[in-house]
Amino acid sequence: MTLEEANAAIDEALSAHGIVEPVGEEYFQAPRFADVRWVPSYVRRVNGRIWAAELYRGDIVPLATVQAMVAARQLDGSVQPAFLVPEQPYDHLLPACREHAIALIAKVSDEYSTLIFPAPGVAGGPVIRIPDWLVGEVSDLEHLADPFRLELRRFHRAFARLVESGTATDETQEQLINRTVLGLLRRDTRFAGDFEPLNLLRFFERNLLSKGRDHYFHTFNNFLLGCLVIDRCYPAFQQFRQMCFLGTAWSPEYVWLLTVFFHDVGYPIQKYLETSEMIFGVKALTEEQAIAERKQAWESPPYVASRAQLIALYDYLTQDTIESDWTADPFPLEAGHPLDKAFEESFLKHGHGVASCMRMLAVFFRSVPQATHHRQFIVRHAFLSGLSIPFHDWPVRKFLRDSAITNIKTSRFPFASLLMFIDSIQEDRRGEVQEPDILRGITFNGNTAIPNLDLALLPPEKMAEKQREVRDMKSFLVEDLLRFEFPPQLTGG
């Protein structure tokens, strides 16, 4: 490995943690390190952490270097010592790295990434963020488009390697998710419009990780679960494509990716009062002021344009017979439309589903392509995704019922229905423990998805909440294509 190759490998691996800045070797020549007698070959600063890496070749653990690394970290708590391992086995290094919290920069599934171990004395093992059964299922998908299937199989191999090597920390699992989403976006540049895929991923991270890394894992689990349902029920999504004259220039996989990754980004809008108090340390806004600011956003030109498109798409999908393709045009806003009235009530008062939809569209369409065919491709996918998001949020469904919109058909709203289903069965993979980990798998009977739920794990109050959630969801769906079969304890059947 040449010097240039080593620097490129380190920068590639550390970019998952933030902006990588080079640091001169003089950092470790400061007087405080005088007794360490070690100057790392490669030094970077990432988010305040000093990565001190040493190129490693061989089959014997360099104990003197390990001791020097430990001493350097004891003198400077921001130092993260690491071994850069070229393409060679590193299993013999793992015990020493685990014991002393020394990171590895090594190839995992064809890309350099960091393997980070908890500091000595940290109790408990790592939390595995993706359930084993789901990782296994996504490796055997048959009907998704080749780019998605190949990327998910790649994810399966890399994740299995993390678990088997004992390096599946929160950071390494997060890095793998980042690489997977980037890989999906890069498979077809049309999917990101004029966004660079990395910038779109950073938008995901900023809006999802603001709720905590745990929510990022939860969202990715939802994405994988939805991919499984789409693959096993692919004829239903093909029927939707044919019914709506979508042709071949569309991707159900990409609609789902947008839907699931953006479906909760409206929480900062919903929790605007709490966010303000967190920033200032005092209550800086009244409820009336918060509603006034939401109202201003709701009536802004970008929101008005998006609302008009959402109404037009909703009317298109709910007509008795669909006889032509839907194209996104500058439709005028239909004042007083029941969908718009319900969405406005939710946006101003309660619920994050509409806020998530509008937040996605507002940001996404800052970079709408100029070419007509490319613009139509992006708009069609983004608005179909946007319209699929609000229905998973129960307050939105309440406001819709108040506006006389009492149901949607799974044949016309397959992605909205899928999101409602996936959100109703996902209770785990958040926080430092894995309970209640009630979902054990999903089986299929044609276009019917049947979750295997271990309801004995739910305490009484959670069981009652789950019953309300499932019954409300089921009552809002006309299951004329996709179907979802729950245990009778949840449906009351």
MOFENJO-V589185 format. One line per field, one symbol per residue. phi: phi as a letter, one per 30 degrees, with the letter a starting at -180 (. if undefined). psi: psi as a letter, one per 20 degrees, with the letter a starting at -180 (. if undefined). burial: b if it has 16 or more other C-alpha atoms within 10 Angstrom, else e. A space follows every 50 residues. Layout:
phi = ???
psi = ???
burial = ???
This chain:
phi = .dddddddddddddddckdcbdbdddeccdedceddhbcddbbbcbhicc dccbdbbkbbdddddedddddddddbdddcdacccddadbeddeeddddc hcdccbdbhibdbccccddejddidddddcdeddeddddcdccdeeeddd ddddeedddddddddicddeddddeddedddedddddbdddchdddeddd dddeddddddcjeedddeddeddddddddeddceedddddeddchdicda bdddedededdcdcddeeddcddddddddcibdcbcddddddddddddcd eddddddddddddddddcdebccadcbdbddddddideddddddededca jcddddedddddddcdbddddedddddddedddddeddddddcedddddd ddciccabcddcbdddddddddddccbcibidbcbddddclbcbbicccb dcccdddddedddddddddddddddcccdcbdbbccdddccid
psi = prgghgghgghggihiiapppqpqiigjjqhhjhihlpoqhppqpolipo ooqpppqajppnhghghhgghhhhhoiipnqqpooanrqjhihgghgghj lprporpoljqprpopqqqqipqqrqpoipqghggggiikqhiqqghggg hhhgggggghggghijjmrgghhggggghggggghihoihhjcjqphhhh ghgggghgihiqhhhgggghggggghhgggghkhhghhhggghjliailr ohghggggghhiijijghghkgghgghhgiiroiqrhhgghhhghgghjq ghggghhggggggghgijqgpoirqpqormqqpopjphghggggggghgp qigghgghgghgghjhlpqhpghgghgggggghhggiighiiohhghghg hhjjnirqphhhmhhggggggghhioiakpairkqomhoirprqncjppo popniiiprghhghghgggghgghiipomifqqporqhhhij.
burial = eeeeebbebbbbbbebeeebbeeeeeebeeeebeebebbbebbbbbeeeb bbbbbbbeeebeeebbebbbbbbeeeeebbbbbbbbeeebeebbeebbeb bbbbbbbbbeebbbbbbbeeeeeeebbbbbbeebbebbbebebbeeebbb bbbbbbebbeebeeebbbbbbbbbbbbbbbbbbbbbeeeebbbbbebbeb bebbbebbbeeebbbbbbbbbbbbbbbbbbbbbbbbbeebbebbebeeee bbbbbbbbbbbbbbbbbbbbebbbebeeeeeeeeeeeeebbeebeebbee ebbebbbbbbbbbbebbeeeeeeeebebeeeebeeeebbbbbbbbbbbeb bbbbbbbbbbbbebbeebbeeeebbbbbbbbbbbbbbbbbbbbbbbbbbb bebeeebbbbbbbbbbbbbbbbbebbbbbbeeeeebbbbebbeeeebbbb bbbebeebeeeebeebbebbeebbebbbbebbbbbbeeebbee
